[in-house]
Amino acid sequence: MEPIGEGALTWRSLTAADLPMLADWLREPEVARWWNHEHTAKAVDRDFGPSVRGEEPGEDLVVSLDGRPIGLLQRSVIRDYPEDLAEFEAVIDVPDGAVELDYLIADAESRGRGLGSRMIAAAVQSTWRDYAAAPAVLVAVVAANTASWRALEKAGLSRIAEGAMSPDNPVDDPLHYIYRVDRP
């Protein structure tokens, strides 16, 4: 497969009109394997509606390649989500203001072509502009998700720890790798 090195990679806030598309993405087998999320309209509205309505501090962003939606990027200050903070702090010290990322590429034809690492690297660079107090970006990824942690490494993040965290999919072992990049 040829790498996806060209094309404009952009993102925008998830809207209510995007929720059916997101439900379709969550149904896609490779996405469902790692996200393990209910994909009924009711469940997607329950879990992503608060972000759409501005009722929670994190960002849910639709990622597009040349204007075509291809994935989702989630970005938030870790301390804004106490459950996430507790998971991270069980393994590492979390610097105040650190931001976490989560992501998916819904378009199966775009996977395995370098798009994930491009998306992650762009999100990190944007984080330094958008989150002035963020000293670091942290990402926890289940150890079994080799494609995800390889994309993190290609994007310039370093594995700093490993430990038990609750996996999104109960079929996975709790072992997670934690990746970090510090503000330049």
Phi, psi and omega per residue, in radians:
M1 nan 2.398 3.129
E2 -1.376 2.404 3.122
P3 -1.084 2.676 3.044
I4 -1.718 1.551 -3.099
G5 -1.811 -0.273 -3.107
E6 -1.916 2.950 3.091
G7 1.769 2.539 -3.117
A8 -1.390 2.169 3.091
L9 -1.812 2.062 -3.098
T10 -2.350 2.902 3.003
W11 -2.573 2.801 3.132
R12 -2.584 2.862 3.138
S13 -1.103 2.459 3.029
L14 -1.095 2.410 3.104
T15 -2.069 2.932 3.095
A16 -1.024 -0.610 3.135
A17 -1.162 -0.358 3.137
D18 -1.455 -0.246 -3.016
L19 -1.049 -0.701 3.066
P20 -1.090 -0.670 3.093
M21 -1.108 -0.758 3.122
L22 -1.083 -0.707 3.097
A23 -1.049 -0.726 3.089
D24 -1.091 -0.743 3.130
W25 -1.078 -0.728 -3.118
L26 -1.188 -0.342 3.079
R27 -1.407 -0.415 -3.069
E28 -1.038 2.268 -2.971
P29 -0.929 -0.785 -3.110
E30 -1.210 -0.625 3.069
V31 -1.186 -0.822 -3.125
A32 -1.034 -0.593 -3.138
R33 -1.032 -0.750 -3.042
W34 -1.706 -0.535 -3.132
W35 -1.553 -0.551 3.085
N36 0.799 0.933 -3.043
H37 -2.007 2.441 3.025
E38 -1.024 2.473 -3.070
H39 -2.134 0.285 3.019
T40 -1.227 2.749 3.123
A41 -0.999 -0.709 -3.125
K42 -1.122 -0.768 -3.114
A43 -1.181 -0.723 3.141
V44 -1.151 -0.711 3.089
D45 -1.142 -0.715 3.124
R46 -1.045 -0.770 -3.009
D47 -1.574 -0.461 -3.103
F48 -1.978 -0.284 3.119
G49 -1.008 -0.760 3.126
P50 -1.016 -0.647 3.089
S51 -1.165 -0.792 3.125
V52 -0.998 -0.695 -3.097
R53 -1.506 0.031 3.133
G54 1.285 0.433 -3.084
E55 -1.632 0.014 3.081
E56 -2.428 2.778 -2.984
P57 -1.347 -0.372 -3.089
G58 -1.370 2.936 3.124
E59 -1.958 2.360 2.927
D60 -1.986 2.078 -2.999
L61 -2.160 2.299 3.049
V62 -1.444 2.154 3.129
V63 -1.673 2.333 3.134
S64 -2.183 2.583 3.019
L65 -2.011 2.042 -3.078
D66 0.901 0.698 3.079
G67 1.468 -0.062 -3.123
R68 -1.778 2.060 3.139
P69 -1.029 2.239 -3.104
I70 -2.272 -0.132 -3.109
G71 -3.082 -3.071 -3.099
L72 -2.235 2.437 3.050
L73 -2.171 2.240 3.039
Q74 -1.951 2.389 -3.109
R75 -2.503 2.334 -3.137
S76 -2.787 2.735 2.989
V77 -1.295 2.208 -3.020
I78 -1.019 -0.717 -3.089
R79 -1.145 -0.286 3.097
D80 -1.288 -0.197 -3.120
Y81 -2.209 1.604 -3.037
P82 -0.937 -0.640 3.132
E83 -1.149 -0.728 3.104
D84 -1.141 -0.749 3.128
L85 -1.020 -0.798 -3.137
A86 -1.078 -0.707 3.116
E87 -1.077 -0.853 3.134
F88 -1.108 -0.810 -3.055
E89 -1.175 -0.314 3.042
A90 -1.215 -0.284 -3.076
V91 -2.041 -0.666 -3.064
I92 -2.460 2.927 2.946
D93 -1.432 2.273 -3.118
V94 -1.774 2.044 3.113
P95 -1.141 2.489 3.114
D96 -1.034 2.277 3.129
G97 1.568 -0.043 3.135
A98 -1.060 2.508 -3.119
V99 -1.903 2.483 3.053
E100 -1.951 2.658 3.096
L101 -2.139 2.623 2.904
D102 -2.479 2.747 -2.976
Y103 -2.823 2.782 2.986
L104 -2.632 2.584 2.978
I105 -1.942 1.963 -3.033
A106 -1.421 -0.507 -3.087
D107 -1.382 1.858 -3.061
A108 -1.005 -0.622 -3.117
E109 -1.223 -0.307 -3.136
S110 -1.603 -0.170 -3.127
R111 -1.361 2.619 3.090
G112 1.327 0.299 -3.072
R113 -2.202 0.288 3.086
G114 1.571 -0.032 -3.115
L115 -1.180 -0.658 3.135
G116 -1.058 -0.809 -3.141
S117 -1.175 -0.620 3.051
R118 -1.084 -0.786 -3.127
M119 -1.098 -0.780 -3.130
I120 -1.124 -0.820 -3.135
A121 -1.060 -0.727 3.112
A122 -1.151 -0.677 3.121
A123 -1.134 -0.692 3.109
V124 -1.099 -0.834 -3.136
Q125 -1.065 -0.718 3.105
S126 -1.139 -0.610 -3.140
T127 -1.071 -0.697 3.140
W128 -1.077 -0.570 3.085
R129 -1.392 -0.750 -2.981
D130 -1.460 -0.366 -3.110
Y131 -2.218 1.425 -3.021
A132 -1.027 -0.490 -3.106
A133 -1.585 -0.047 -3.074
A134 -1.298 2.047 3.097
P135 -1.482 -0.320 -3.046
A136 -2.773 2.753 2.966
V137 -1.982 2.299 3.129
L138 -2.112 2.497 3.074
V139 -2.404 2.231 3.026
A140 -1.811 2.235 -3.127
V141 -2.314 2.377 3.126
V142 -1.054 2.352 -3.031
A143 -0.993 -0.550 -3.111
A144 -1.226 -0.282 -3.094
N145 -1.533 1.271 -3.077
T146 -0.983 -0.764 -3.120
A147 -1.048 -0.667 -3.114
S148 -1.209 -0.829 -3.106
W149 -1.264 -0.464 3.030
R150 -1.181 -0.678 3.098
A151 -1.099 -0.686 3.098
L152 -1.077 -0.766 3.137
E153 -1.128 -0.744 3.114
K154 -1.128 -0.483 3.130
A155 -1.436 -0.047 3.067
G156 1.749 0.111 3.082
L157 -1.507 2.656 -3.130
S158 -2.005 2.446 3.058
R159 -1.275 2.133 -3.088
I160 -1.955 -0.270 -3.091
A161 -2.889 2.905 2.964
E162 -2.524 2.574 -3.132
G163 -3.107 3.085 -3.105
A164 -1.390 2.238 3.037
M165 -2.468 2.781 3.141
S166 -1.231 2.095 3.119
P167 -1.323 2.627 3.070
D168 -1.096 -0.646 -3.134
N169 -1.876 2.120 -3.091
P170 -1.096 -0.225 3.090
V171 -1.314 -0.273 -3.107
D172 -1.493 2.612 2.989
D173 -1.164 2.606 -3.137
P174 -1.194 -0.165 -3.096
L175 -1.078 2.136 3.084
H176 -2.143 2.624 2.962
Y177 -1.788 2.417 3.093
I178 -1.932 2.232 -3.127
Y179 -1.937 2.645 -3.094
R180 -2.568 2.547 2.908
V181 -2.393 2.363 -3.138
D182 -1.681 2.656 3.080
R183 -0.979 2.318 3.141
P184 -1.179 nan nan
